[in-house]
Amino acid sequence: MKREIFMIEANKKIAKDVYEMTLFGDTSEISAPGQFVNILIDGLFLRRPISICDCDGESLKLIYKKVGEGTNKLTQYGHGKYLDLLLPLGNGYDISKGENSVVIGGGVGVPPMYMLCKSLLRDGKNPVVILGFNTKADVFYEDEFKKLGVKTIVATANGSYGKKGFVTDALEDVKAYSYFYACGPEPMLKAVCDKTKTSGQLSFEERMGCGFGACMGCSCKTKYGAKRICKDGPVLEKEEIIW
């Protein structure tokens, strides 16, 4: 983990209350999809954790949803603004597991799955992607996933776009898979675990204090004892989770 100053290149709205931010800075230490950054926001004591959508060594792409004071301030930052980031944080996904995998993202759990898909493709794998949203207005990054050349299924809870239902309903359209990767709200993750019979990895969303394991504020129980979502996670194995 290190502290770096990044400059905002662009910060644009891409869906209902969802923004894509592109920043310039050193990303050389980012080692796995699913890691995140912790952003210092003007006037606020606690940093805000945002998952990494993509990076290329000198630029970073973040996607976030406006839900509170911190993310609302982020939407007001434009080109040329400098941000103080801690990165890379968390353990990320292990892409060595599962030759035929399904990648599942729900809402703001979608962004880290983009870098995950790119990593799986570079490793010679061909995942199927499921993206879940509430409504058509919430959908983002469908085209970006398709441009990677992966089969992409979109589901909306109200049926206004794509398949009607949840990501677990869309799983019925995936004929065969031996492993899964998932990121999204906890009810979605539990539903995915209940639906799937294979092993998998899940990335959990959690409120955090420090973001690097010192405050213990994001600890959760697992079959192997307490783990910190920010440091031992956010990615955990399906078999270790206690619901």
N, C-alpha and C positions, 0 to 999 in steps of 0.2 A: 504494500500500500504506500502511496506517496501523495503529496499535495501538489497540485498543478494548477496553473492559471490557463484557462481556455478563452478564446475569443469567439463570440457568436457570429457566424456567417449568415445564417437565416433562421427564422422562427415563424413558421406558418401554420395556420389552421388546416387540418386535413379531414376532419369529421366533426360531429357534434361534440364540442368541448374538448377535442383532441388536437394536440399540436405536435409538429415535428420540428425539432431544433437541431441544426447542424453547427458544430463547433470545430475550431482549429486548435490543435495542441498535441502533445506527445501521448500517444496511446500504446506505445511499444510494450508496456508491461501487461496489457490485457491478454490473458492466456486462454480463456474459455468462454463460449457462449453461455449466457445466463448470469454473468457477473454484473455488477451495478456500480454506479457512482453516487456520491453523496455531495449535494450541492449546497453551498452557503448562499443564502438569500438575504438581501439587504433588510436590516431591521428585525430579523428573526434569529432566535438563539439556536434552535435545532436545525441542522441541515436536513435536506429533503432527499430521500433515496429514489433514484430513477434507474430503471434497468437499461442496459446497453442494447440498442437495436442493431448497430453496425459500427465498424471502425476499419480504418485502413492504414494505421501507423501514424498518420498526422492529422486525421480528422475523426470526429466522433458524431454519431447520430443517435439522438434520444427522442423518444415519443412519450408524451405524458398527457394526463387528463386533468383539466381544471376542476378541482374538487374542493379546494379550501384556500386559505390566505396565501400560503406559500406558492402553490401552483398558479394561482391567479396573478401573483407578482411576476412569475416566470413568463406568462403570456405577454406581459408589457415590455419585456426586454427585446431589443432589436439588434440589427447588424452593428458590430463594433463594440458591444458591451462585453466586458470581461467578467468571467465567473471563476470562483474559487472551488475546485473540485478535489475530493478525495477519491482515489481510484488505484487499481481495480479492487473492488470489494466482493466478498462472497466466493463460493467454490465453483460455480458454474456446472454445466452438464458434461458428463463423460460420454463422448460420442463413439467409444469403442464397442458399445453394447448394442446388439440388435441389428441384423442385416436388413430386415424388412420392418421398418418402423413407421409409426404414425405420430405426427407432431400436432399437438392440440393446444391452441391458444384461445383464451376467452377474454374479450374486452381489452383492458390494458395489460393483459397477459400475452397479447399477440406480439409486441415488439421484440422481446428476446428470442422468439421462435424464428425470426428472420435470419439472424446471425447463426442460429443453430442449424437451420436448413442449409445455409451456405457451407457450413463446416461439414455437415453430413455429406453433401454433394462432393466436396473436395476429397473426402475420404472414400469416395467410390460408392456411396450408398444412394438410394433413390427413395426418399420418404414420401408419404402422402400427408398432406396438410389439411387440418380442419380448423376453421376460424369461426368463433361463436360471438354473436352480438345480440343486443336486445332488439334493435330495429335497423332498417336500411340506413337511417341517418347516422348510425354509429359505425358503419362499416368503413374500414380503412385497410390499406396495404394488400388487398386482393390482387391487384394487377402486379404489384412488386413480387409477390410470391410466384405468380404465374410466369413472370419473366425469367425466373430462375429455372423454369422447365419442370416444375413439380406439379402433380395433380393437386388442385386446391378446391376444397369444398367449403362453402360458406353457409352457416345456419343462423337464422334470426328467430328469437323467441316468439315474436308475433307473426312470423311468416311473411313479412313485408319484402323480404329479399332472400333468394337462395332457398335452402331447405327449411321448412318450418319446424321449429323445435330447438333443442339444445345440442351441444356438441356430442352428447351421448346418443342422440337420435341419428346424427350424421355418421357415427361410428358404424352403423348398420350398413352403410354404403362402402365401407372399406372391406374388401373381400378377404384379405389375408395380411396379417402383420404378426411379428414375433416380439415386438417391444414397443413401448410408447414413451413419449416425452410430453409433459403438460405444464402449463403455467396459466394461472387465473385465480379467481376468488375461491376461497376454501370450499364452499358448497359444490362448486363445479369439480374441484379436484377429488373430493370424496365420491361424487357420482361417477367420475371416470374410473376410480379405483374399484368401485362396486361393479361397474360394467365390464371391465377388462379382466381377462384371465391370465394375461401375460405380466411379466415384470415391467417396471418402468421407473422413470424419474419425474419428480414433481417439484416445481419451484413455487415457494410460498410467499405471499404478500403479508407483510407485518409492519406495524408501527415500530419505529426504531429511535433510540436515543443517539448513541455514539456512531453506530454503523460498523464498528470493527471489533466487537466482542468484549469491550471493557465494562460496560454498564450492566450487562446481563438482562436488559429490559425486554428483549425479544426471545427469551428462552422458551422452549416447548419440550414436552415429554416425548421420548421415543422409546422403542423397545431396548435401546442400548443406553438409556439414561438421558439426562437433559442435554439439549443441544441449542445453540444460539443460531437463530435464523440468519443473522447478518454475517456470521463468520463460519459456522459449521454448515450452514445452508447458503443461499436460500433453497438450493436443490437437495432434496432428500430422496432416498430409495423408497419405493412403494412398501417393501417388506418391513421397514423400520417404523412406519408411521402408526401412531395410536390416535384414533379418531375420537 
